[in-house]
Amino acid sequence: MSKSIDNGGERGGRQDADEMRHGTLAEARDGARDTATAGRIPHGRAAEAGRRRPDTAAVPELLQLAGGLRAGAARDISQRTGVAEADVYGVGSFFHLLARPDVDVRVCTGLSCQLRGADALLAAAKERGWSVEGCSCLAACDRPTPILIGREMHYDFDAATLAAHVGPHTTLPLTAAELAAPSAAVPAAIERAACGVIAMAEDSVFELDREPSFAAAAFERAASIGSASLFDEIERSGLQGRGGAG
């Protein structure tokens, strides 16, 4: 009997050893597989589950809480929401309600205005001691460079004519009476039309909120002249950017 017990013990010992060996080999294989796939990019549903979706809806509120585009705000919001820093800047600089409240003058630094000396105009305004900042676009590419003073738009500015337009005044806010022609001051909410500035509200189409809208008139004209003529007209105008250039 003792011999059979010894044989059973030997078999049990060998079985335990085999299980340990197989377990160790399995762990080694799993570890090697994990190491081999660690640097691979996940695909399909696994990639979608692991990817954080940008929270674009939170950007305006976070900008408002930050007091506008202060130093480092765009970077911080980008890291919190996953939205590209350039897109955060675009939101904060385009919409005046999200801009810094302590800025008196905003100078358009869009593409068309850059080509017409917006940087020099911005520097000249700062030299006057104004609280000024650049913004991405004021939708007036046909009359560069526009500036926004409070809620009023003023057109056709550059560094050379700034002093002539404004005269000796160095304090803000300015009024329309303090600005000489050809600059025109109009409320920012009704200043633009796709085919040029329309002086009389009666010439436009009104939206339900009673704010004039020129979209219908512009669409009718575009449809009447045809796509080829429309492209030719845009090319001849020399417009670039979002302010009427399409």
ROTIVO-490680 format. One record per residue: residue in one letter; x, y, z of N, C-alpha, C in turn. Coordinates in steps of 0.02 Angstrom, whole numbers, plus 32768, in hexadecimal, padded with zeros to 4 digits. Atoms other than C-alpha are relative to their C-alpha. Layout:
BEGIN
AXYZXYZXYZ...
//
This chain:
BEGIN
M802A7FC38000800080008000802B803E8000S7FD47FC57FFC808B80788029801D80117FBCK7FE37FF3804280D080627F7B7FCF80257FD3S80317FDD802A802D80937F297FF580478017I80067FBB7FE6802081297F9A803A802A7FE6D7FC67FDB801980CF815C7F687FF880107FB7N800A7FF3804880A481477EB07FCC80377FF5G80327FCB8006800981B17EC8801C80438010G7FE17FC17FEE806E82367F1C802D801A7FCAE7FD37FEB803780EC82367E907FD7801C7FC6R802A7FE88037806182457E0E7FE38045800FG801B7FBF7FEE801282D47E6E803480377FFDG7FCB7FCE800280B8832D7E7D801180137FB8R7FF17FF1804680DB831A7DC37FC8802A7FE1Q80397FDA801B802B835A7D9C800280498015D7FFB7FBB7FE7804283F27E0A803880257FDCA7FC87FE0802280EA84157DB97FEE80117FB8D80147FF38045809F84047D0B7FD0803C7FFCE802F7FC880008010847B7D3680238042800CM7FDB7FC37FF3808984FB7D7C802780157FC2R7FD87FF1803B80F684EC7CE17FD4801B7FC8H802E7FE98034806284FD7C6B7FE580468011G80187FBE7FEC802085917CD0803480357FF4T7FCA7FD0800B80C985E77CC88008800F7FB6L7FFA7FF6804880D285CB7C0C7FC7802A7FE5A803A7FD98017802286107BF4800780498012E7FF47FBB7FEB804C86AB7C58803480227FD5A7FCB7FE5802A80E986C27BF27FE580127FBBR801D7FF28042808786B47B4F7FD4803D8002D802C7FC67FF9800587317B8D802980408006G7FD67FC57FF9808E87AA7BC0802080147FBFA7FE27FF1804180E4879A7B187FCE801E7FD1R80347FE6802C803F87B87ABE7FEF80488012D800E7FBC7FEA801C88547B278037802F7FEAT7FC77FD6801480CB88967B047FFF800D7FB6A7FFF7FF9804880B988777A4A7FCA80307FE7T80387FD68017801288D27A3E7FFC80438022A80047FC27FD9803789607AB78008803D7FD4G7FF37FC58029807689D57A2E7FD180077FC5R802D7FFD80387FEB89AF79B37FC5802F800EI803A7FD37FFA7F5D8A2979917FC17FD77FFEP803D802780017EB389E079BF7FD380147FC6H802C7FF480397E3289D079357FB77FF48014G8047800F7FF87D7589CD79277FE3801A8040R80237FEB7FC47D0A89D379C2802F800C803BA7FD17FF67FC97DA089C37A36801E80467FFCA7FE47FBD80087DE98A6279ED7FCD80358013E80357FCF7FF17D428ABD79FA7FF48005804BA800C80007FB87D2D8A897AAF803780228026G7FC77FE37FDC7DDB8AC27ADF800E80487FEER7FF37FBC80177DD48B687A837FD080318020R802B7FCD7FE17D938C017AE07FE6802F7FCBR801D7FD380327D1B8C657A77800580488018P7FFA7FBA7FEC7D398D217A767FBD801C8018D803C7FE37FE37CBB8D7E7AE27FFA80487FE8T80037FBE801E7C9C8E107A6D7FCB802C8021A80367FD87FE27BFC8E467AC580168024803FA7FE97FE27FC17C5D8E707B63802E803C7FF5V7FCE7FCC800C7CD68EE87B0E7FE68047800EP80177FBC7FF27C6B8F887B107FF9800F804BE80097FF47FB97C3E8F757BC8804380058024L7FBE7FFE7FE07CF28F507BFB802580407FEEL7FE17FC180137D2E8FE77B997FE2803A8028Q80207FCB7FDA7CAF90547BF080187FFF8049L7FE880067FBC7CE590127C9A804880178007A7FBA7FEB80007D9A90357C6C8008804B7FF4G7FFB7FB9800F7D7090E97C40801A800F7FBBG7FE87FF780447D9790D27B8980437FDF7FF4L7FC0801F80147E3A90A67B33803A801F8025R7FC77FEA7FD97EAF90D27BBF803A7FD07FF5A7FC48028800C7F60908E7BC07FF67FB8801AG800580467FED7F5C8FD07BC27FBB7FE38000A804580187FFC7E9E8FC47BBC7FF17FCD7FC9A800F802E80387E958F727B1080217FBC800CR7FDD803F7FF47F178EF07B417FDD7FD78037D802080237FC87EC18EC67BE67FBD7FE27FEAI8042801880167E158EB67B9580097FC77FCES7FF28037802F7E5F8E4B7B09800F7FBF8025Q7FEF803C7FDA7EA68DD27B897FC47FE48025R803B80177FDA7E028DCB7BEA7FCB7FE27FD3T80378015802B7D8F8DB27B5580157FD27FC7G7FEA8027803A7DFA8D5C7AD27FF880247FBEV80077FD7803C7DD38DE77A568043801F7FEFA7FC07FE480147E688E2379F1800780488018E7FF47FBE7FE57EB88EC07A387FEE80377FCEA80117FCF80347EA38F1B79927FB5800A7FFBD80487FF980027DE98EF679937FE58026803CV80137FDA7FC47DD98F377A45800C804A7FF4Y7FF07FBB800F7E2F8FD77A0E7FCE801E7FCEG802F7FE780327DBC8FE679787FBD8012801FV803F7FF17FDE7D218FDE79E7800680408029G7FF87FC77FD37D64905C7A64800D80417FDES7FEF7FC280227DA190D979E47FCB80177FCFF80327FED80327D0F90D5796B7FC1801E801FF803F7FE97FE17C7B90EE79E1800F80358034H7FEF7FC87FD47C8091977A367FE77FF78047L801A800A7FBD7C17915C7AC9802F7FD6802CL7FD080297FDB7CA390E57AFA804480228006A7FC07FDE7FFE7D2D91657AE6800D801E8045R7FEE7FE37FBF7D8991B47B777FD98040800CP802A7FC57FF37D1A92367BCB80298040800AD7FD87FC57FF37DAC92AC7BEF8021801C7FC1V7FE37FE8803F7DD592C87B367FD080327FE1D802A7FCB801D7D94936A7AE87FFA7FFA7FB4V7FFE800180497DC793517A3280177FBC7FE7R7FEB803E801F7DD292B679C7800F800D7FB6V7FE97FF680457E3392B879247FFE7FBD7FDCC8005803D80267E0D9237789F80457FEC7FE6T7FC0801980187EA591CB78797FF57FC47FD2G800E803580317E52915877F9802D80067FC4L7FD2800380397EA7912C77558001803F7FD7S80037FC480297E6B91C076EF801E803C8024C7FE67FC77FDA7E95923A777A804A7FF9800DQ7FB8800B7FFA7F4091EB77948023801B7FC3L7FE27FE9803F7F64921176DE7FFE804C7FFAR80077FB780027F2F92C676FC801C8022803FG7FDC7FDF7FC97F9D92E877947FDF7FFE8043A802180047FC07F3692AD782780317FFF803BD7FCF80037FC97FD19288788F801A80458012A7FE77FBC7FF48012933978797FCA802B8022L80377FDB7FE17F66937F78A57FF97FED8049L800580187FBB7F60931479428037801E802AA7FC87FE37FDB800C935179767FF7804B800CA800B7FB87FF97FDD940779557FCB800F8035A80347FF77FCD7F4193F679C0801C7FF58046K7FE2800D7FBF7FA793AC7A4E802E80398015E7FD47FC87FF08023943C7A427FD8803B801CR802A7FCA7FE57F9294B27A667FEA7FF28048G801380127FBD7F7994587B0A7FBB7FE38006W8042801D7FFE7ED4940A7AD980037FB8801AS800880467FF07E9993667B227FE57FDD7FC2V8010801980437E9A93087A7D80187FB97FF8E7FEB804480117EA392577A3A7FEA7FF07FB9G8014801780417E9A920079937FC97FCC8005C8033803480027E069194796380037FDF7FBBS7FF38028803C7DFC910E78DD7FDC801A7FC2C80247FE6803B7D79915E786B7FC5802A8016L803B7FD67FF37CFA91EC786F7FD080007FC5A802E800980387CA791B577CC7FF8803F7FD7A80017FC5802B7CD49252776C803D7FFF7FD3C7FC4800880297D58921176F4800280317FC6D80017FD180387D20928D766F801380468016R7FEE7FBD7FE97D4D932376DD80367FFB8037P7FCB80087FCE7DF192FA7735802180428012T8008802E7FC97E20931977BA7FCA801A802EP80347FE97FD27D839322782680187FFA8049I7FF580057FB87D8B934278E17FBD80038023L803E80017FD97D0693247964800D80268040I7FFB7FD77FC47CF393AA79EA7FBE7FF88026G803D80107FDD7C76936E7A6A7FD57FD37FD4R802C8025802D7BE4933479FD7FFB80217FBCE80027FDD80407C0A93A77969803A7FEB7FD4M7FCE801280317C67937578CB801980407FDDH7FE27FCA80267CDF93EE7876802E7FE17FCBY7FE0801F80397D2B93CC77CC803A80297FE5D7FCD7FDF802A7DBF93F5775A8039801E8029F7FC97FE77FD77E46940977DF80427FE07FECD7FBC801B80017F0193F577D0802B802C802DA7FD57FDC7FD17F9594327836800B80487FEAA7FF17FBD80197FB494C877C57FC680308009T803B7FD47FFC7F02950B77CE7FE080008045L801F80047FBE7EDE94E178847FFD80448021A7FFE7FBF7FE07F15958B78C47FD080317FDFA802D7FD280247EB395E7783D7FB77FF28011H804580137FF07E14958678657FEE80158047V800F7FF87FB97E2095967921801380458019G7FEA7FBF7FE97E78963D793080267FFC8041P7FD87FFE7FC37EBF966D79DA7FE47FD38037H802180267FCB7E4995FB7A3C80287FC18010T7FDC803C7FEA7EA295767AA17FD97FDA8035T802980237FCD7E1695447B187FC57FDF7FDEL80378026801C7D8994CC7AFB7FC77FFE8033P8012801180447D0094AD7AD67FFA803C7FD2L80097FCC80337CFF95137A367FB87FFF7FE8T80437FFD801E7C60954B79E1800880087FB5A7FFE7FF980487C34954F792A801380477FEBA7FF17FBA80117C42960D792D804A800E8003E7FB87FF67FF97CFA95FE795D80287FDE7FC9L7FDE802480367D21959778C37FEF80227FBEA800A7FDE80407D3995EA781A7FF27FCD7FC9A800A802B803A7D0295A4777180447FEA7FE4P8037802980187D13952C771A7FEA7FCA8030S801580337FD07CFF94C477B77FB6800A8011A80477FFD7FEE7C4A949B77DF7FF37FD5803CA801080257FC37C07946678887FB87FEA7FFDV8044801A7FFF7B6F93F5788C7FFD7FCA8035P800680367FCF7B2B937B790D80197FBE7FE3A7FE0803D80197B8A92D778FF7FCD7FCC7FEBA8032803480107AE9927178F67FE480067FBAI80207FF680417AB192BD7850802F801D7FCCE7FD17FDB802A7B5192F677FC80107FDF7FBER7FE68023803A7B6C927177787FCA7FE67FD1A8028802480317B1F923376D8802F7FDC7FD1A7FD2802980287B6891AF7666801680257FC1C7FEE7FDD803E7B66922375CF800F8049800DG7FEE7FBB7FF07B9A92C376297FD6801A8039V80257FE37FC87B60933176B77FC180227FE7I80407FE280127AA8935F76A77FEC80328036A800A7FCB7FCF7A7F940476FB7FBA7FFD801FM80447FFD7FE779C393F3770A7FE67FBA8010A801B80417FEC79729366776B7FC67FEA7FD4E803A8011802A78DA937176F780167FDA7FC2D7FE88022803B7947932E766B80107FB7800DS7FEC80447FED7963928B76C87FC47FD68012V8033802E7FE8790191F4770080087FF9804CF7FFD80047FB878D591E977B97FF67FB98018E800B803F7FDF78E8914F78247FC780098033L80387FFD7FD17863912478A78010802A803DD7FEE7FD77FC678C6917E792F800780497FEDR7FFF7FBB801978BA921F78C68045801A7FF1E7FBE7FEB80167973922278A380047FF77FB4P7FFE800780497993924477E980307FC97FEBS7FD78035801C79D891B377858005800A7FB5F7FF57FF580477A2491C176D8800C7FBE7FDBA7FF08041801E7A37910776B87FD37FF17FC5A802F80108035799A90F7764D801080277FC0A7FF07FD7803A79C9918875DB80407FE97FDFA7FC18018801C7A7A914775C67FF67FBE7FDBF800C804180207A3B9098759E7FDC80097FBDE80257FF4803E79C090DA751C802E801B7FC9R7FD17FE580317A4A913D74C7802F7FCA7FE7A7FD2803580147AC190A974C87FDE7FCE7FD1A8024802F802B7A3B9038747D7FF2801E7FBCS80127FE0803F7A1190B773F7803A80067FD0I7FC67FF7802D7AC290CE73B480227FBD7FEFG7FE3804180107AF2901573B880437FF68022S7FC480117FDA7B858FBB74078040801B7FDFA7FC37FE980227C068FE87382800A804B800AS7FFB7FB87FF77BE090A2738D800E80118049L7FF57FF47FB97BDD9098744B80497FF68012F7FB9800B7FF37C8C904E7451802B80387FE2D7FDB7FC980207CCA90D273D67FFB80408029E800A7FC37FD87C7F915D744180297FFE8040I7FD880067FC37CD3911B74DE804A80097FF1E7FBA7FF880137D7A910E7484801180497FF2R7FF47FBA80107D6C91C074428000802C803ES80057FD67FC47D40920474EE804080008029G7FC380047FD87DE491C975397FF47FEF8049L801080107FBB7D8A919675D8801F7FBE8015Q7FE6803E7FE37DD6911376497FE57FFA8047G8016800A7FBB7D9990C776EC7FB67FF48006R804580117FF27CEE90B6773B7FCF80397FF4G802C7FC680037CA9916577217FE4800C7FBBG80207FF680417C4D914A767D80227FDC7FC8A7FDB802080377CCE90E6761B7FEC7FB87FF7G8016804580087C79903E763480337FCE8019
//
